[in-house]
Amino acid sequence: MEQKIIILPERIASLIAAGEVIDRPSAVVKELVENSIDANATEIEVNIKGKEFISVFDNGEGMSEKDATLSIQKHATSKISKEEDLNSITTFGFRGEALHSISLVSKTTIRTRREQDELGVEIFAEGGKIKHIKKIYMEPGTHVIVKDLFFNTPARKKFLSTDQVEFSYVLDVMTRYALALPNIGLKLLKDGEVFLNLKPKRSLEETIKTIFGDTKKDTIEILFQVGNISIEGIIWREKSGIGKWIFVNKRYVRDKTVFSAISKFNFLKNSDYIIFLTTPPEMYDVNVNPTKTEIRWRAPAKIREIVITAIEEAIRHKFPQTIIPHIEQETFSEPEIKPFEIKKEESLKILDEAKAKKPTVKVITILKGIFAMVDFEGEIYFVDLHAYHEGKYFRELKEKFLNIDKREILRFAIPYEISIPKSTILKIIDRKEDFEKIGLHLVPILEESKVKIFSIPYYLSGVDLGEFLEEFADGFEIRKIEKFLANICCRTVIRTGDRLEIWDIMKILEDFDPNQKCPHGRTAVIKLDIEELERKFGRC
């Protein structure tokens, strides 16, 4: 038989592995800046020219010629030396993958010099192979120039976005380090022009103002410590365009444990925040994936409880008279402030319509305020009104979202302004036509980190538009659309405890569908099995 399984050649395997670490220009910037931070640099300059040129210069410790030569070899690292070191990572890099992966898919020049060396060294590598090494004059530090990214992997290069969008990802990466490392000076240039210039030894407030502009001052400050774990941060009580940032030991992470704790507070679900956790490195594992943006806590329940307590204490400090029940009850919340108020039909009008049109479903009784027992065409059904309403509304929204002709447009006499991060605005500029196709007409103002909105599709009334723009800045994928619409439905439809009148229920059950499900696939209608009922009573 013909052999089907083969062992990949080392070069192909290396290119695949490089793709796990380097998938776009921002990943190059991330890895090189982290190397600069680990080299104790106090000044880092990044210069981007389209997708073809990336330069990162630092005034860090530099490398010897021998170390510089080894640095582009696979798994070459100065950060760890034995297995036990993986349990207490204190550096940003440690895998020994960055320079190796970058050099495999680009033409890379490394110039570096240590303070004690009279001359520096320049190494040029193409496709992972060193082409030349020579001595040069330069100031102490390291300068890495990456050209022709993915020149030898054209398929990967084809999937990159426009220069504008790719730069937005770079800006996002630089924002992470700017927020987490105020003692380091950071400069970002785009096509030779200074886009961001942050001096060292700045305050967090100065960093926020430089990157995001003036933000609303209504904030809650967190400052909490228990044992060897401390939490600091700022919460904006209203969305300010800053975004949601979580750092663990100055490393930006997307952590489910911390996010889950923050989400327990209803008033934080649409708020912006910057949270810094400082913990002993042995309390978590950062060796989860190549991007190092995920961690695995060794005691997640403990971390979650500490974050919840820290936020509770911050609230008590801000509002001394407030009594906060245990957070699991989720009873502390602030009224949701919506930019637009939807004018609904008066209840009496709905009642008149319901009377005028004889319903095809008869409501027999309501159980626990959320379950309806109904008679439909001679059969008895039990209906979860929340799930049913959610599923019905979801279908309506999805049809309107995907059908341009059925969209109703809400226009504003005075444009509505929202603040969002510049990195998001850059993506919106690139996808402006996509937003206009759905009826959302806007004008991005990059310098002010704002977007002016002139009209929206009517079904987005009451929706957090900043959240909407950030969610779809990368494009309208059907899964993202369905997830976003499902979240709108879940927040909008009736819930347990809502006061329901009979005409409300009749309106929900209009055009009754016994097969209705909620957007998440949960059953909304259960048919009463008469035969099963007879068996239970011993009648058959």
N, C-alpha and C positions, 0 to 999 in steps of 0.2 A: 504493500500500500504506500501511496505517496505521503511523505511526512508533511504535516501541517504546522506543527509547533516548532518554532526555532528560537534560539537565544539571540536577542537583538545585539548587533555590534555595539561596542562601548560608546562610540560617537553618537549613534542614534539615541541610545538610552540616556546619555548625558544631555542631549538637546531636550528630551522629554522632561527630565528632572529640572532643567533650567527653567522650563515653562511654568513649573510649580512656584518658583520664586519670582521670576521676571515675566510678567504678562503684559506690561505697558510701561511707558516712560516714568510714570509716578512710582512704580515699584523700584526702578533704578535709583530715583531720587531718595526714596525711603531707605534703601539698603546703604547707600553711600553716606547719607546724613547720619545714620545710626553708627556707621564706622567712625565718622568724625567725632561724634559725641563720645564714643568709647575711647577715642584717642585724646580726650580731655581738651578738645578745642573750645575756645571762647568766642571765636568768630567763624561763621560758616556762610559761604556765598554760593548760591545756586543760579546758574544761567541756563535758560531754556530757549532753544530756537526751533520752533516747530516740533516735529517728532524725530528729527534727524540729528539733533545736537543737544547733549546734556553735559554740563560742566559743574563739578562740585569742588570747591576749594576750601580748605580749613587751615587754621594755624595750630593744629594739634601736634602731637609728639613726633609724627613722621615715622618712617621705617628705614631700617638699614637695607643695603642692596640685597642681602640674602633673604631678609624677611619679605621685601617687596616681590622678589622672584617667586617665593613660596606662596604669596598671598592669593595668586590666581589658580593655585592647585586645588583639586577637590578636597573638601573637608580640612582645609588649612585654616587654623584659628589660633589666636593667642588668648582666647577667653576661658577655655576649659581644657583639662588635660586628662581627667579620669572620670569614670562613670558617676561617682558621688557628686561631682560638680553640677550635674544636671538637676540635683535636688535643691540647689540654692543659687539660681542664676541672678546675677546682679547687673549684668551688662545688657545692652540692647541686642547685640549680636552674639552668637555663640556657635552657630551651626557650621561655620566655615563654608557657606554656600554663596555669599553675595558676589564677591569679585569673580569667583570661578564661573558662576552662572551668567553674570553680565558679559564676561569676556567670550563666552561660548557663542553668544548671539549678537555680537557687535564688534566694532573695531575700537579697542580700548587703549587709552594712553594713561599710564600712572606715573606721575612725577612726585617724588617725595624726598624729604631731607630731615634728618634729626638735628637738634640744636648742636650736638657735639661733633657733627660731621662737617668737614670743610666744603664738600660738594654733595649735591644730591644725585639721584639716579632717575633715569627715564626708561620705562619699559613699555614697549608697544606690543599688543597681542591682537590677533585677528582670528576669530572663530575658535578661540581657546588656545591657540598656539602662539608662543612668543616669537616675534619677528626680529626685534632688536633690543639691546640694552646698552645705554650709554650714560656717561657722567654729564651733569648739567649744573649750572649756577641757579640757585633759587633760594627764597626765604624758607625758614623752617616750616614744616607742615606737609600737607598732601594735596595734590591737585589731580583729580581724575576726570578725563574727558572721554565721553562715550559718543561715538558717531555710528551712523548707519545701523541703528537698532533693528534686529531681525532681518538683516541683509541676507542671511543664509536660511531663514525660515519664512519664506514669502507668505505662506498661508496664515501665519500668526500676524504678520504685518498687515494683511488685508483686513483683519477684524478690528484694527484700531479705529477710533472715532476721529473726528476732525481735530485740527490743532487746538481749536478753542476748547473743546470738551476735554481733550487730554490734558491741557493746561489746568483746567478746573480740578482735575484729580491731583495734580502736583500741588496746587494751592491748598487743597484739603490736607495733604500730607504735611506741608510746611506749617499749617495752622496747628496741627497736633503738637509739634515740637515747640512752637512759639508759646502755646498755652502751658505746656508742661515744664519748659526749661527757660524761665525768665532771665537766668544768669548768662545765657548764651546769646550773642548778637547774631541775628539771622537776616540775610539779604536775599531777595528773590528778584531776578531779572528776567524779563520776557522780551526776546528779540533785542537784547542789549539795553533795554530801558528798565529802570528800577520800578518794580511793581509793589514790592514790600520791603521795608527797611526798619528793622527792630533793633534798637540799641541794647547792649547787655545790661544786666542789673536793673531791669524795669519791673514795675509792679504788674500784677495781673490785670488791674483796671486799665493801665496804659496799653497792655497788649490787646485787650478786648476793644478798646477805642480805636486803635490803629487798624485792626483787621476788620472789625464789624461796624465801625462808626459809633456815633452816640446811640445808646440804648436806653430803654426806659429804666428808671431808677428803682421801681418797686420790686425789691429783691428780698430774699431770705438767705442769710449767710449761715453756713454750717461750719462749726468748729467743735469737734468731739474726739475724745480719746478714751479708750478702755484698754488697759494693759499696754501691749506693744503694737496696738492697732490704732491708727488715727484717721479721721476723715475731715477733709476741708472742702469747701465749695461754695458756689453761688447758685441759687435757684431764682429764675425770673418768674414772677407770679402770672405774667402774661407772655405769650410768644413774642420774642424780640428779634428773631432772625439769626440767633447765635447757633442754635442747634443743640443736640444732646451729646455731651462729651463725658466719657468715663475713663479715668486714668488709674492704673494700679502701679505704684512705685514709678510714676512718671511715664509709664508705658500706656499708650492708647489701646483700649480693648473694647471688644463687643462682647460683654459678659452677661449671660442670662441671669446669673444669680443676683448681681447688683441691679440690673434692669428690672427684674421681678420685684425686688424690694422697693424701688422707686415707684413702680407702677401701682403699688398697693395704695398709694395716695391718689385719690381721684383728681385732685386739683393739679397734679403733676403730669397727667396723661398728655396734655397739650402744651406743657410748659417747656422752656429751655433751661438747661442746667449744665454746669461744669463741676464734676465731682472728682476729687483726688483721694484715693485710698493709699495709705502707707502701711505696709505689713511686712513681717519677716519673709524673705524670699522662699523659705521652706514651706510656707503655708499654701503655695499653689504651684502648679506645673505649667510652665509656659511653652513646653516642648510638645505642643498639640498639633500645630500645622505650620507649614513653611513661612506664612506671612506673619506669624507671632502676634496676631491680633485677637487670639482666643486663649483663655487660660482655663485650667481645671482646678477648682478649689479642693483642698483636702478636707475641709469642714464647711461646705456651702451653707448649711443651716445656720451656723454661727455667724458667718459673714452677713447673711441676709438679715438676721436679727439685729446685728450691730448697725447696719445701714438704716434700718427702720427706726431704731432708737435715736440715732443721730439726727434724722430728719424731724422726729417728734420733738426732740430737745430744741432744735432750731425754731420750730413753730412756736413753742412755749416762750422762747426768748423774744420772738417778734411780737407775739400776741399774749402777754402775760395773763390775761383774763380768760383765755380759751381753755376749756377742759376737753382734752382729747381722749376719747375712748380707745381701747386697744385696737390697733390698726386692722386686725383681722375682720372687725365688724364693718370696716370701710364706711363709717358714718361721718367722718370728717371730710367735708368737701366744700368747695366754693361754687357759687352759681356760675354756670357756663356762660361766658359772654360771647355772643355770636355777632358777627359783623352785619348780618342781614336778618331781619325779622320777617318770616313768611306769614303772609296774611291768609289764614285758613278760613274756610267757610264757617258760618255761624252754625251752632248745633241745631237750632230750629230749622234751618234750611236743609240740613242733612236729614232731619227727622221727616220733613215734608216730602223729600225725595224718596225716602224709604217707604213712606206710606203710599205714595203715588205708584211705586213699582213694587208689586207683590214679590217678596223674597222667595227663592226656591229652597231655602233652608230654614228650618224652624228651630229656634233656640229653646231648649227645654229647661236648662238650669246652668248656673255658673258655679264651679267648685274652686274654692281657695282663691278666688279672684282672678285666675289666669287660665283655668281649664273650662271649656264649654262642652256641654252634652247637647248634641243636636240631632234632629230628625231630618234626613235627606233622602227623598224618594223611597220612604218606607223603611229605611235602614237607620240604625242608631250608631253615631260616631262620637268619640271623645277627641276634642281639639285642643292642642296646646296653642293658645292664642298668640303668645309671643313668637313661637317658632313659625306658625302659619303666617302671621303678619310679616315676619322677617323674610320668609321665602317669597311671598307674593310681591312685596316691595322690591326685593332684589331683582326679580324678573323684570319688573317695570323699569327699574333704573338701568339695568344692563341693556334692555331694548332701546332706551333713549340714548344711552352712551354710544351704542354701536350704529344707531340709525340717525344719520344727520338730519333727515327730513322731519323727524319727530321731536327735535330739540326745540324747547322754548327758551328764548334768550332774555335774560334780565340785564337791562342797561342802566348805568348809573349816571345821573346828572353831574355828580361830582366824583371823579375817579377815586377808587378805594386804594389806599397805599398799604403795603405790607413790607416788613423788613425780613430779608432772608440772607444767608451767607453769600459772599461774592462767588464762591466756587459753584454754588447752585445757579446763580444768575448767569454765569458763563455758559452753563449747559442750556439754560432756558433761551439764551440768545441764539444758540445753535438750533434749537428745536421750536422756535417761535411759531413757525407755520403749523406744526403739529397741534399746538395749543389752540391756535385760531380755528383749526378744522373742527374742534369740538365746541366752539362758541366762546372760548375764553380769550378775549382780546386784551393784550397787555403791552406795556412799554417798560422794558428793563432799564434801570438807572444804576449802572455798575459802580460809579464813584460813591454813591450814597448807600449802597447795599439795599436798594429798595426796588420794588416793582409796582407800577401804577396799573390798576386793573379797571378797564372801561366797561366790560360786560362779562357775564358768566352764563353757562347753561343753567336754567332755573333750578334743576335738581341739586345744584351745588350750593343753594341758599342755605346758610347756617353752617356750612362745612368750613373747617379751618383751611383757608386757601393757601396759607404758607405750608402747611403739612401736605396739601395736594400737590403744590409745585415741586416740593422737595422729593415727594414720592415718585413723580413721573418725569423728573428732569432728565433721567436717562432713557426715556422712551416709554411708549404705551404697549406693554406686553399684556396679553389677555389674562395671564395668571395674576399679575399685579392689579389689573383693572378689577377682576372678580374679587380679589382680596380686599381692595379699597372699598368697593361698593358694599361688600358684606359687612365691613366695619361701620359704614354709614348706616346701614339698615339696623344693625345691632344696637346702635346708640339712639336711633330715631323712633323705632316702633315701640308699642306698648310693653310694659314690664309688670312683673308681680308687684302689687301694691298701688299701681295706677288706678285712679277712679274711672270706672268704665260705665257708660250708659248703654242701654240696649241698642240705640242707633249706632253707637261706635262699633259694637260687636257685629251688627248686621252689615255695616259698611265693609268691615274686614272680611266677612264671610261671603260677601257678594260674589257671584260666579264661583260657587264652592267647588273646590277640587279635592276629592278624597285622597289623592296621591301626593298632596303637597308635602314638601320637605323644606327645612331651613337651608340657607346657603352653605352650611357646613355639612349637610347630608343627614342631619337628624330628622327622624320622623316627626311630622306635625299632626298627623291624623291617625287614629286607631279605630278600626271598625269593631263594634261589639259583636262577637260571635255568638249567635243565639243557640246554636247546637252545643257549644262549649258551656254556655250558661245552663242549658237544660241538663247536661251531664252533671254539672256541679250540684244541681238540686235533685239529682237522682230521678229525673223524669224520663230517662232513656237508658 
